[in-house]
Amino acid sequence: MLNINSLPKAVEKSRMILYADDAVLIYSATTPLELNKILQRDVNLISDWYTYNRLTLNVKKTKIMFFATTTGFPESVCQEDRR
């Protein structure tokens, strides 16, 4: 039996909140570069956790949301990468 409660222990810097079948990563950064670096690392660790537990992450249901102060990151940081 899989214990989903171990999933938040997979991340290093972010805070993870679990609710029912949803998970939320929270991290506060001062620069877009820092935000990208930390979240990418933790998402990679979550992916490793899923692989280790023989699960798959439904990327179609995966979303990212940015919250910033009015003097926060420029709008371009929040746009999707369409490469």
Backbone as JSON Lines, residues from 0, in Angstrom:
{"i":0,"aa":"M","n":[0.83,-1.17,0.0],"ca":[0.0,0.0,0.0],"c":[0.88,1.25,0.0]}
{"i":1,"aa":"L","n":[0.52,2.21,-0.82],"ca":[1.27,3.44,-0.97],"c":[0.8,4.48,0.04]}
{"i":2,"aa":"N","n":[1.75,5.12,0.69],"ca":[1.42,6.18,1.62],"c":[1.69,7.53,0.95]}
{"i":3,"aa":"I","n":[0.64,8.17,0.44],"ca":[0.78,9.44,-0.26],"c":[1.31,10.55,0.65]}
{"i":4,"aa":"N","n":[1.18,10.35,1.96],"ca":[1.65,11.37,2.89],"c":[3.17,11.55,2.85]}
{"i":5,"aa":"S","n":[3.88,10.63,2.21],"ca":[5.33,10.78,2.08],"c":[5.71,11.69,0.92]}
{"i":6,"aa":"L","n":[4.76,12.02,0.06],"ca":[5.07,12.87,-1.1],"c":[5.65,14.23,-0.71]}
{"i":7,"aa":"P","n":[5.12,14.95,0.27],"ca":[5.72,16.25,0.62],"c":[7.18,16.15,1.08]}
{"i":8,"aa":"K","n":[7.6,14.99,1.53],"ca":[8.99,14.82,1.95],"c":[9.93,14.73,0.75]}
{"i":9,"aa":"A","n":[9.37,14.58,-0.44],"ca":[10.19,14.47,-1.65],"c":[10.78,15.81,-2.07]}
{"i":10,"aa":"V","n":[10.15,16.91,-1.69],"ca":[10.64,18.22,-2.11],"c":[11.66,18.75,-1.11]}
{"i":11,"aa":"E","n":[12.54,19.61,-1.59],"ca":[13.61,20.14,-0.74],"c":[13.34,21.55,-0.24]}
{"i":12,"aa":"K","n":[12.9,22.42,-1.11],"ca":[12.76,23.84,-0.77],"c":[11.31,24.31,-0.68]}
{"i":13,"aa":"S","n":[10.47,23.77,-1.52],"ca":[9.07,24.18,-1.55],"c":[8.29,23.58,-0.39]}
{"i":14,"aa":"R","n":[7.16,24.18,-0.13],"ca":[6.22,23.61,0.83],"c":[5.13,22.95,0.01]}
{"i":15,"aa":"M","n":[4.76,21.74,0.38],"ca":[3.71,21.03,-0.34],"c":[2.51,20.84,0.57]}
{"i":16,"aa":"I","n":[1.34,21.13,0.02],"ca":[0.09,20.91,0.73],"c":[-0.71,19.87,-0.05]}
{"i":17,"aa":"L","n":[-1.17,18.85,0.65],"ca":[-2.01,17.81,0.05],"c":[-3.45,18.02,0.48]}
{"i":18,"aa":"Y","n":[-4.37,17.86,-0.47],"ca":[-5.79,17.91,-0.16],"c":[-6.5,16.95,-1.11]}
{"i":19,"aa":"A","n":[-7.1,15.91,-0.53],"ca":[-7.75,14.86,-1.34],"c":[-6.75,14.33,-2.36]}
{"i":20,"aa":"D","n":[-7.05,14.47,-3.66],"ca":[-6.11,13.97,-4.67],"c":[-5.33,15.1,-5.33]}
{"i":21,"aa":"D","n":[-5.27,16.25,-4.68],"ca":[-4.52,17.39,-5.2],"c":[-3.29,17.67,-4.35]}
{"i":22,"aa":"A","n":[-2.28,18.24,-5.0],"ca":[-1.07,18.67,-4.29],"c":[-0.72,20.06,-4.78]}
{"i":23,"aa":"V","n":[-0.27,20.9,-3.88],"ca":[0.12,22.27,-4.21],"c":[1.54,22.5,-3.71]}
{"i":24,"aa":"L","n":[2.37,23.06,-4.59],"ca":[3.72,23.47,-4.21],"c":[3.72,24.97,-3.97]}
{"i":25,"aa":"I","n":[4.34,25.4,-2.89],"ca":[4.4,26.82,-2.57],"c":[5.86,27.19,-2.34]}
{"i":26,"aa":"Y","n":[6.28,28.28,-3.0],"ca":[7.62,28.79,-2.8],"c":[7.61,30.29,-3.05]}
{"i":27,"aa":"S","n":[8.31,31.02,-2.24],"ca":[8.42,32.46,-2.4],"c":[9.85,32.8,-2.82]}
{"i":28,"aa":"A","n":[9.98,33.6,-3.87],"ca":[11.3,33.94,-4.4],"c":[11.38,35.43,-4.66]}
{"i":29,"aa":"T","n":[12.59,35.92,-4.73],"ca":[12.78,37.34,-5.03],"c":[13.11,37.6,-6.49]}
{"i":30,"aa":"T","n":[13.5,36.56,-7.23],"ca":[13.79,36.71,-8.65],"c":[13.16,35.57,-9.44]}
{"i":31,"aa":"P","n":[12.83,35.8,-10.71],"ca":[12.3,34.72,-11.54],"c":[13.29,33.56,-11.68]}
{"i":32,"aa":"L","n":[14.58,33.87,-11.74],"ca":[15.6,32.83,-11.87],"c":[15.59,31.91,-10.66]}
{"i":33,"aa":"E","n":[15.52,32.49,-9.47],"ca":[15.46,31.69,-8.24],"c":[14.21,30.83,-8.23]}
{"i":34,"aa":"L","n":[13.08,31.43,-8.58],"ca":[11.81,30.7,-8.6],"c":[11.88,29.51,-9.54]}
{"i":35,"aa":"N","n":[12.37,29.74,-10.75],"ca":[12.49,28.68,-11.73],"c":[13.41,27.57,-11.25]}
{"i":36,"aa":"K","n":[14.56,27.94,-10.72],"ca":[15.55,26.95,-10.26],"c":[14.98,26.05,-9.16]}
{"i":37,"aa":"I","n":[14.38,26.66,-8.15],"ca":[13.86,25.9,-7.01],"c":[12.68,25.04,-7.42]}
{"i":38,"aa":"L","n":[11.72,25.62,-8.12],"ca":[10.54,24.83,-8.5],"c":[10.88,23.71,-9.48]}
{"i":39,"aa":"Q","n":[11.8,23.97,-10.41],"ca":[12.19,22.91,-11.34],"c":[12.84,21.76,-10.61]}
{"i":40,"aa":"R","n":[13.7,22.07,-9.65],"ca":[14.36,21.02,-8.86],"c":[13.32,20.2,-8.09]}
{"i":41,"aa":"D","n":[12.38,20.88,-7.44],"ca":[11.38,20.15,-6.66],"c":[10.41,19.37,-7.55]}
{"i":42,"aa":"V","n":[10.07,19.89,-8.71],"ca":[9.22,19.14,-9.64],"c":[9.96,17.89,-10.12]}
{"i":43,"aa":"N","n":[11.25,18.01,-10.36],"ca":[12.04,16.83,-10.74],"c":[12.05,15.78,-9.62]}
{"i":44,"aa":"L","n":[12.15,16.24,-8.38],"ca":[12.13,15.32,-7.24],"c":[10.76,14.65,-7.1]}
{"i":45,"aa":"I","n":[9.7,15.39,-7.36],"ca":[8.35,14.81,-7.34],"c":[8.22,13.77,-8.44]}
{"i":46,"aa":"S","n":[8.74,14.07,-9.61],"ca":[8.73,13.11,-10.72],"c":[9.47,11.83,-10.34]}
{"i":47,"aa":"D","n":[10.6,11.99,-9.67],"ca":[11.36,10.82,-9.2],"c":[10.53,10.0,-8.21]}
{"i":48,"aa":"W","n":[9.82,10.7,-7.31],"ca":[8.97,10.03,-6.32],"c":[7.88,9.22,-7.02]}
{"i":49,"aa":"Y","n":[7.26,9.83,-8.04],"ca":[6.22,9.12,-8.81],"c":[6.8,7.89,-9.5]}
{"i":50,"aa":"T","n":[7.96,8.04,-10.11],"ca":[8.6,6.92,-10.8],"c":[8.93,5.8,-9.82]}
{"i":51,"aa":"Y","n":[9.51,6.16,-8.69],"ca":[9.87,5.17,-7.67],"c":[8.64,4.4,-7.19]}
{"i":52,"aa":"N","n":[7.52,5.08,-7.08],"ca":[6.29,4.45,-6.6],"c":[5.41,3.91,-7.73]}
{"i":53,"aa":"R","n":[5.99,3.85,-8.93],"ca":[5.31,3.29,-10.11],"c":[3.99,3.99,-10.4]}
{"i":54,"aa":"L","n":[4.03,5.3,-10.32],"ca":[2.86,6.12,-10.62],"c":[3.19,7.04,-11.78]}
{"i":55,"aa":"T","n":[2.16,7.62,-12.37],"ca":[2.38,8.61,-13.42],"c":[1.68,9.91,-13.03]}
{"i":56,"aa":"L","n":[2.29,11.01,-13.39],"ca":[1.75,12.33,-13.13],"c":[0.95,12.75,-14.35]}
{"i":57,"aa":"N","n":[-0.29,13.16,-14.15],"ca":[-1.13,13.59,-15.26],"c":[-0.79,15.04,-15.59]}
{"i":58,"aa":"V","n":[0.08,15.22,-16.57],"ca":[0.53,16.56,-16.92],"c":[-0.59,17.42,-17.5]}
{"i":59,"aa":"K","n":[-1.62,16.8,-18.03],"ca":[-2.76,17.56,-18.56],"c":[-3.54,18.25,-17.44]}
{"i":60,"aa":"K","n":[-3.42,17.73,-16.24],"ca":[-4.1,18.33,-15.09],"c":[-3.17,19.18,-14.24]}
{"i":61,"aa":"T","n":[-1.92,19.3,-14.67],"ca":[-0.93,20.06,-13.91],"c":[-0.95,21.51,-14.35]}
{"i":62,"aa":"K","n":[-1.05,22.41,-13.4],"ca":[-1.13,23.85,-13.68],"c":[-0.08,24.58,-12.87]}
{"i":63,"aa":"I","n":[0.28,25.78,-13.33],"ca":[1.19,26.65,-12.58],"c":[0.51,28.0,-12.45]}
{"i":64,"aa":"M","n":[0.66,28.59,-11.28],"ca":[0.06,29.89,-11.0],"c":[1.08,30.75,-10.28]}
{"i":65,"aa":"F","n":[1.22,31.98,-10.71],"ca":[2.12,32.91,-10.05],"c":[1.3,33.97,-9.32]}
{"i":66,"aa":"F","n":[1.74,34.31,-8.14],"ca":[1.18,35.44,-7.41],"c":[2.33,36.38,-7.11]}
{"i":67,"aa":"A","n":[2.12,37.66,-7.34],"ca":[3.18,38.63,-7.11],"c":[2.6,39.93,-6.59]}
{"i":68,"aa":"T","n":[3.45,40.7,-5.96],"ca":[3.05,42.05,-5.57],"c":[2.96,42.9,-6.83]}
{"i":69,"aa":"T","n":[2.45,44.08,-6.71],"ca":[2.36,44.96,-7.89],"c":[3.74,45.32,-8.41]}
{"i":70,"aa":"T","n":[4.75,45.2,-7.58],"ca":[6.12,45.47,-8.02],"c":[6.88,44.17,-8.25]}
{"i":71,"aa":"G","n":[6.15,43.05,-8.34],"ca":[6.76,41.73,-8.47],"c":[7.29,41.47,-9.86]}
{"i":72,"aa":"F","n":[7.29,40.23,-10.25],"ca":[7.85,39.8,-11.52],"c":[7.11,40.41,-12.7]}
{"i":73,"aa":"P","n":[7.81,40.67,-13.79],"ca":[7.15,41.19,-14.98],"c":[6.15,40.17,-15.54]}
{"i":74,"aa":"E","n":[5.18,40.66,-16.27],"ca":[4.12,39.81,-16.81],"c":[4.67,38.68,-17.69]}
{"i":75,"aa":"S","n":[5.78,38.93,-18.37],"ca":[6.35,37.91,-19.25],"c":[6.75,36.63,-18.51]}
{"i":76,"aa":"V","n":[7.02,36.73,-17.21],"ca":[7.38,35.55,-16.42],"c":[6.21,34.59,-16.34]}
{"i":77,"aa":"C","n":[5.01,35.13,-16.39],"ca":[3.81,34.33,-16.18],"c":[3.25,33.74,-17.47]}
{"i":78,"aa":"Q","n":[3.83,34.08,-18.61],"ca":[3.33,33.57,-19.88],"c":[3.86,32.16,-20.12]}
{"i":79,"aa":"E","n":[3.05,31.37,-20.82],"ca":[3.45,30.0,-21.14],"c":[4.61,30.0,-22.12]}
{"i":80,"aa":"D","n":[5.47,29.02,-21.96],"ca":[6.55,28.8,-22.91],"c":[5.96,28.0,-24.05]}
{"i":81,"aa":"R","n":[5.87,28.56,-25.23],"ca":[5.19,27.9,-26.35],"c":[6.17,27.33,-27.37]}
{"i":82,"aa":"R","n":[7.36,26.94,-26.92],"ca":[8.34,26.36,-27.84],"c":[7.93,25.02,-28.33]}
